[in-house]
């Protein structure tokens, strides 16, 4: 039989463990992307305008050698925005499920390998959206960096950093692995 102090020390070891840190980071990113998706769904028009302006390149330097890239069709921009929201929502669900898997694993009711795999999937989804989608395609292809009013590169960089740090912690091997 374990004493109450033994239980506390076991809980403290668990709370201070690498899997607990991975769970906390995964849960933080899950909460963040869930709120981003919720905001885009409930305030659809604000970021719809953002996507339309980025695609249209209407606030860039209007360099003729770049403007052929502009997409001025609202239907195409809106379809891309809906796809972004869908991707954000799916990412949130994957990361929420991963957080639950981490909690179950820490409670001794499941394997941590499934939690690590689900976290990796969700965090890579974040990196693809904000790194490839916003930084590479928006920032470079559509020259978003040139816009003073419709430039989301700083926010995207923060998102890539958050997801990247979480991914590194999630993928760190535990002792004995």
C-alpha positions as CSV (number, residue, x, y, z in Angstrom):
1,X,0.0,0.0,0.0
2,X,1.3,3.4,-0.9
3,X,1.3,6.2,1.6
4,X,-0.2,9.6,0.8
5,X,3.3,11.1,0.5
6,X,4.2,8.3,-1.9
7,X,1.2,9.1,-4.0
8,X,2.2,12.8,-4.0
9,X,5.7,12.1,-5.0
10,X,4.5,9.9,-7.8
11,X,2.1,12.6,-9.0
12,X,4.9,15.2,-8.8
13,X,7.1,13.0,-10.9
14,X,4.3,12.6,-13.4
15,X,3.6,16.4,-13.5
16,X,7.3,17.2,-13.9
17,X,7.8,14.6,-16.6
18,X,8.5,14.9,-20.3
19,X,5.1,13.4,-21.2
20,X,3.4,16.0,-19.0
21,X,5.3,18.8,-20.7
22,X,4.3,17.3,-24.1
23,X,0.7,17.2,-22.9
24,X,0.8,20.8,-21.7
25,X,2.3,22.0,-24.9
26,X,-0.1,20.0,-27.1
27,X,-3.0,21.2,-25.0
28,X,-1.9,24.8,-25.4
29,X,-1.6,24.5,-29.1
30,X,-5.0,22.7,-29.3
31,X,-6.6,25.5,-27.3
32,X,-5.0,28.1,-29.5
33,X,-6.0,26.6,-32.9
34,X,-9.5,25.8,-31.6
35,X,-9.9,29.5,-30.7
36,X,-8.5,30.6,-34.0
37,X,-11.0,28.3,-35.9
38,X,-13.9,29.4,-33.6
39,X,-13.0,33.1,-34.3
40,X,-12.9,32.5,-38.0
41,X,-16.2,30.7,-38.0
42,X,-18.0,33.3,-35.8
43,X,-16.4,36.4,-37.3
44,X,-16.1,35.0,-40.8
45,X,-15.9,38.4,-42.6
46,X,-12.8,39.8,-40.9
47,X,-10.3,37.2,-42.1
48,X,-12.2,36.7,-45.3
49,X,-11.2,40.2,-46.2
50,X,-7.6,39.4,-45.2
51,X,-7.5,36.4,-47.5
52,X,-9.1,38.3,-50.4
53,X,-6.6,41.2,-50.1
54,X,-3.6,38.8,-49.8
55,X,-4.7,36.8,-52.9
56,X,-5.5,40.0,-54.9
57,X,-2.1,41.5,-53.9
58,X,-3.9,44.9,-54.0
59,X,-1.8,46.4,-51.2
60,X,1.6,45.3,-52.4
61,X,4.1,47.3,-54.5
62,X,2.3,46.4,-57.7
63,X,5.5,45.2,-59.4
64,X,4.4,44.1,-62.9
65,X,6.8,41.2,-62.7
66,X,4.8,39.8,-59.7
67,X,1.2,40.9,-60.2
68,X,0.5,38.0,-62.6
69,X,0.3,35.9,-59.4
70,X,-2.7,37.9,-58.1
71,X,-6.0,36.1,-57.8
72,X,-8.8,38.6,-57.8
73,X,-11.7,36.1,-57.9
74,X,-13.6,36.4,-54.6
75,X,-14.9,32.8,-55.2
76,X,-11.4,31.4,-55.3
77,X,-10.3,33.4,-52.3
78,X,-13.4,32.5,-50.3
79,X,-12.9,28.8,-51.2
80,X,-9.3,29.0,-49.9
81,X,-10.5,30.7,-46.7
82,X,-13.1,28.0,-46.1
83,X,-10.4,25.4,-46.7
84,X,-8.2,27.2,-44.2
85,X,-11.0,27.1,-41.6
86,X,-11.6,23.4,-42.3
87,X,-7.9,22.7,-41.8
88,X,-7.8,24.7,-38.6
89,X,-10.8,22.9,-37.2
90,X,-9.4,19.5,-38.1
91,X,-6.1,20.4,-36.6
92,X,-7.9,21.5,-33.4
93,X,-9.7,18.1,-33.2
94,X,-6.5,16.2,-33.7
95,X,-4.6,18.1,-31.0
96,X,-7.5,17.9,-28.6
97,X,-7.6,14.1,-29.1
98,X,-3.8,14.0,-28.6
99,X,-4.1,15.9,-25.4
100,X,-6.7,13.4,-24.1
101,X,-4.4,10.6,-25.1
102,X,-1.5,12.2,-23.2
103,X,-3.7,12.5,-20.1
104,X,-4.8,8.9,-20.4
105,X,-1.2,7.8,-20.7
106,X,-0.1,9.8,-17.7
107,X,-2.9,8.3,-15.7
108,X,-1.6,4.8,-16.7
109,X,-4.7,4.1,-19.0
110,X,-3.0,4.1,-22.4
111,X,0.2,4.1,-24.3
112,X,2.1,7.3,-24.8
113,X,3.1,6.3,-28.3
114,X,-0.4,7.0,-29.6
115,X,-0.4,10.4,-27.9
116,X,3.0,11.2,-29.4
117,X,1.8,10.1,-32.8
118,X,-1.4,12.2,-32.6
119,X,0.5,15.2,-31.3
120,X,3.0,14.9,-34.1
121,X,0.2,14.8,-36.7
122,X,-1.6,17.8,-35.3
123,X,1.6,19.9,-34.9
124,X,2.8,19.1,-38.4
125,X,-0.7,20.2,-39.6
126,X,0.0,23.5,-37.8
127,X,3.4,23.9,-39.4
128,X,2.0,23.2,-42.8
129,X,-0.8,25.8,-42.4
130,X,1.3,28.6,-41.0
131,X,4.7,27.8,-42.4
132,X,3.8,26.5,-45.9
133,X,0.4,28.2,-46.2
134,X,0.9,31.7,-44.6
135,X,4.7,32.2,-44.7
136,X,5.6,30.6,-48.0
137,X,2.5,30.9,-50.1
138,X,1.0,34.1,-48.6
139,X,4.3,35.8,-47.7
140,X,6.3,34.9,-50.7
141,X,4.1,33.8,-53.6
142,X,1.5,36.6,-52.9
143,X,4.2,39.0,-51.6
144,X,2.2,39.6,-48.4
145,X,5.5,40.9,-46.8
146,X,5.1,44.0,-49.0
147,X,1.7,45.0,-47.5
148,X,1.5,47.3,-44.5
149,X,-2.1,46.6,-43.9
150,X,-2.6,42.9,-44.8
151,X,0.6,41.3,-43.6
152,X,0.2,38.2,-41.4
153,X,3.8,37.1,-41.4
154,X,4.5,38.0,-37.7
155,X,1.5,36.1,-36.5
156,X,2.4,33.1,-38.7
157,X,5.9,33.1,-37.4
158,X,4.6,33.0,-33.8
159,X,2.4,30.1,-34.7
160,X,5.3,28.2,-36.4
161,X,7.5,28.8,-33.4
162,X,4.8,27.6,-30.9
163,X,4.1,24.4,-33.0
164,X,7.8,23.8,-33.6
165,X,8.8,24.0,-30.0
166,X,5.9,21.8,-29.0
167,X,6.9,19.3,-31.7
168,X,10.5,19.1,-30.5
169,X,9.3,18.4,-26.9
170,X,6.8,15.8,-28.1
171,X,9.4,14.0,-30.1
172,X,12.1,14.0,-27.5
173,X,12.9,10.4,-26.4
174,X,12.2,9.5,-22.9
175,X,14.8,7.6,-20.8
176,X,14.7,4.0,-21.7
177,X,13.4,4.5,-25.2
